[in-house]
C-alpha cells in the first residue's frame, strides 16, 4: 500500500496521537520515524511535531555520523552522509534499547551533531523516561540493506517528507552556505554527494506509513 497522504503537521500530530498504546509487556515508548532526502525539511517537521505532542523528544540520526577522522581513514570523507558513513550498529542498538520494556524507566543518551564542524557530539540528547514519544529523523530509516533494514521494524510509524526538487536544492545549498561553505562548494556538494544520497532515499519512501508534502 502507498503511504497515507497527510495535509499538514496538524494531521500528522493527530495521526500519531491517535495511535494505540504499546501492547502489555512492551516498552511504553512510541517511536516515530521522519524520513526524507537532504534538505526536505525533516528537522523542521520533527521539531514542529514535538511541539504538538506533549512528552516527546527528537532523536536525530545525524548524531551517528562517523567522525571525520574515521572517514578519512576509510577513504570516505568525500562521501560523508552516504549510508556507509554512519554508525548503523550503534543507531540500531539505541533503538533496540528504547524498545526494551526492561529499560523503560532508564534515561538513555544519544549523540547529537554539530553542523558547524560536521562532527558528532557524544551523549548530547537525553532520552528521559518521561518522554514517551521519540521522534527519530534521518535519511535512511527505510533503507533495506547495509544494516539499515533493521531500523524500520523498530519504528511504530514512519513519515516520508516530500518537497519539490528545486526548492529542496535551494534550501540545501543555503544550509551549506549558512554553515560556512562557499556558494560554489555548497552547490557542488548539494548536487553531487547529497543528490546521490537523495536518489537512494527516494527509492525507499513508498515504504512509509504516511506521506507529508510540503
C-alpha positions as CSV (number, residue, x, y, z in Angstrom):
1,X,0.0,0.0,0.0
2,X,1.2,3.5,-0.7
3,X,1.8,5.9,2.2
4,X,-1.4,7.6,3.5
5,X,-1.3,11.3,2.4
6,X,-1.4,13.9,5.2
7,X,-2.4,17.5,4.7
8,X,-0.1,19.2,7.2
9,X,1.6,19.0,10.6
10,X,-1.8,19.1,12.4
11,X,-3.0,16.0,10.6
12,X,0.3,14.2,11.3
13,X,0.1,15.1,15.0
14,X,-3.5,13.8,15.1
15,X,-2.5,10.5,13.4
16,X,0.4,9.9,15.9
17,X,-1.7,11.0,18.9
18,X,-4.4,8.5,17.9
19,X,-2.1,5.5,17.6
20,X,-2.8,2.7,20.1
21,X,-0.6,2.4,23.2
22,X,2.1,-0.3,23.0
23,X,0.9,-3.8,23.9
24,X,1.2,-5.0,27.5
25,X,4.7,-6.1,28.4
26,X,6.3,-3.9,25.7
27,X,8.2,-0.7,26.2
28,X,5.7,2.2,26.6
29,X,7.7,4.4,24.3
30,X,6.3,5.2,20.8
31,X,9.0,5.6,18.2
32,X,8.1,7.7,15.1
33,X,10.5,8.0,12.1
34,X,10.7,11.1,9.9
35,X,12.5,10.3,6.7
36,X,13.3,12.2,3.6
37,X,16.1,13.4,1.3
38,X,18.7,16.0,2.4
39,X,17.0,19.4,2.6
40,X,13.5,18.1,2.5
41,X,12.7,19.5,5.9
42,X,12.9,16.5,8.3
43,X,14.4,18.5,11.2
44,X,11.7,21.2,10.8
45,X,8.9,18.7,10.7
46,X,10.3,16.7,13.7
47,X,10.6,19.9,15.8
48,X,7.1,21.0,14.8
49,X,5.6,17.6,15.6
50,X,7.4,17.6,19.0
51,X,5.8,20.9,19.9
52,X,2.3,19.4,19.2
53,X,2.9,16.2,21.1
54,X,3.5,16.7,24.8
55,X,6.0,14.3,26.3
56,X,8.0,13.9,23.1
57,X,11.7,14.3,22.2
58,X,13.6,14.5,18.9
59,X,16.4,12.0,18.2
60,X,18.5,13.0,15.1
61,X,20.1,10.2,13.1
62,X,22.9,12.7,12.2
63,X,24.5,12.1,15.6
64,X,25.6,8.7,14.3
65,X,27.8,10.1,11.6
66,X,31.2,8.6,11.8
67,X,33.8,11.1,13.0
68,X,35.7,12.8,10.1
69,X,39.0,11.3,11.2
70,X,37.5,7.8,10.8
71,X,36.0,8.8,7.4
72,X,39.5,9.9,6.3
73,X,40.9,6.6,7.4
74,X,38.2,4.8,5.4
75,X,38.7,7.0,2.3
76,X,35.1,8.1,2.6
77,X,35.4,11.7,3.6
78,X,34.2,12.8,0.2
79,X,31.0,10.8,0.6
80,X,30.1,11.9,4.1
81,X,26.4,11.4,4.5
82,X,26.2,8.2,2.4
83,X,24.7,5.1,4.2
84,X,28.0,3.5,5.0
85,X,29.4,6.7,6.7
86,X,27.2,6.2,9.7
87,X,27.5,4.0,12.8
88,X,24.4,2.0,11.9
89,X,25.2,-0.6,14.5
90,X,25.2,2.0,17.3
91,X,22.0,3.6,15.9
92,X,20.1,0.2,15.8
93,X,21.4,-0.7,19.3
94,X,20.0,2.5,20.7
95,X,16.6,2.0,19.1
96,X,16.6,-1.6,20.5
97,X,17.3,-0.2,24.0
98,X,14.4,2.2,23.6
99,X,12.1,-0.7,22.6
100,X,13.2,-2.8,25.6
101,X,10.5,-2.7,28.3
102,X,13.1,-3.6,30.9
103,X,14.8,-0.3,30.3
104,X,11.7,1.9,30.1
105,X,12.5,3.6,33.3
106,X,16.1,4.5,32.4
107,X,17.5,7.6,30.9
108,X,19.4,6.8,27.7
109,X,21.8,9.2,25.9
110,X,22.3,9.7,22.2
111,X,24.8,11.7,20.3
112,X,23.9,15.0,18.6
113,X,25.6,16.6,15.6
114,X,27.3,19.9,15.3
115,X,26.9,21.2,11.7
116,X,29.4,23.9,12.2
117,X,32.3,21.4,12.4
118,X,30.4,18.4,11.0
119,X,31.2,16.2,13.9
120,X,29.0,14.1,16.2
121,X,28.7,15.3,19.8
122,X,28.6,12.3,22.3
123,X,25.7,12.0,24.8
124,X,24.1,15.3,23.9
125,X,20.5,14.1,23.6
126,X,18.9,12.8,26.8
127,X,16.1,10.3,26.3
128,X,14.4,10.5,29.7
129,X,11.6,8.0,30.6
130,X,9.1,10.9,30.8
131,X,9.5,11.4,27.1
132,X,7.2,8.6,25.8
133,X,7.2,9.6,22.1
134,X,10.6,9.5,20.4
135,X,10.7,11.3,17.0
136,X,13.6,9.9,15.0
137,X,14.6,11.9,12.0
138,X,17.0,10.8,9.4
139,X,17.8,9.8,5.8
140,X,18.0,6.1,5.8
141,X,15.3,4.8,8.2
142,X,13.6,2.8,5.4
143,X,16.7,1.6,3.6
144,X,16.6,-2.2,3.0
145,X,20.4,-3.0,3.1
146,X,23.7,-2.3,4.8
147,X,22.3,-3.0,8.2
148,X,19.6,-0.2,7.9
149,X,17.0,-2.9,7.2
150,X,16.9,-3.4,11.0
151,X,15.6,0.1,11.6
152,X,12.1,0.0,10.1
153,X,10.8,-2.9,12.3
154,X,11.8,-0.8,15.4
155,X,9.5,2.1,14.4
156,X,5.9,2.3,15.3
157,X,5.2,4.7,12.4
158,X,7.2,6.2,9.6
159,X,6.6,9.5,7.8
160,X,8.0,10.4,4.4
161,X,8.6,14.1,3.9
162,X,8.2,15.2,0.3
163,X,9.4,18.5,-1.2
164,X,9.7,19.6,-4.8
165,X,13.3,19.2,-6.0
166,X,14.1,22.8,-6.9
167,X,13.0,24.1,-3.5
168,X,14.9,21.3,-1.8
169,X,18.1,22.1,-3.7
170,X,17.8,25.8,-2.9
171,X,17.3,25.1,0.8
172,X,20.1,22.6,0.9
173,X,22.6,24.9,-0.8
174,X,21.5,27.7,1.5
175,X,22.1,25.5,4.6
176,X,25.6,24.6,3.5
177,X,26.4,28.2,3.0
178,X,25.0,29.2,6.4
179,X,27.4,26.7,8.0
180,X,30.4,28.2,6.3
181,X,30.7,26.6,2.9
182,X,31.4,28.8,-0.1
183,X,28.5,29.1,-2.6
184,X,30.3,27.2,-5.3
185,X,31.3,24.4,-3.0
186,X,27.8,24.3,-1.4
187,X,26.2,23.8,-4.8
188,X,28.7,21.2,-5.9
189,X,28.1,19.2,-2.7
190,X,24.3,19.6,-2.8
191,X,24.1,18.4,-6.4
192,X,26.8,15.8,-6.1
193,X,27.1,13.7,-2.9
194,X,23.9,14.9,-1.4
195,X,22.0,14.2,-4.7
196,X,23.3,10.7,-4.9
197,X,22.1,10.1,-1.4
198,X,18.7,11.7,-2.3
199,X,18.2,9.2,-5.2
200,X,18.8,6.3,-2.8
201,X,16.4,7.7,-0.3
202,X,13.7,8.4,-2.8
203,X,13.5,4.7,-3.7
204,X,12.6,3.9,0.0
205,X,9.8,6.5,0.6
206,X,7.0,4.3,-0.7
207,X,7.6,2.1,2.4
208,X,6.5,4.8,4.8
209,X,3.2,4.7,6.6
210,X,2.4,8.4,5.9
211,X,3.5,11.0,3.4
212,X,3.7,14.7,4.2
213,X,4.1,17.0,1.2
214,X,5.5,20.5,1.8
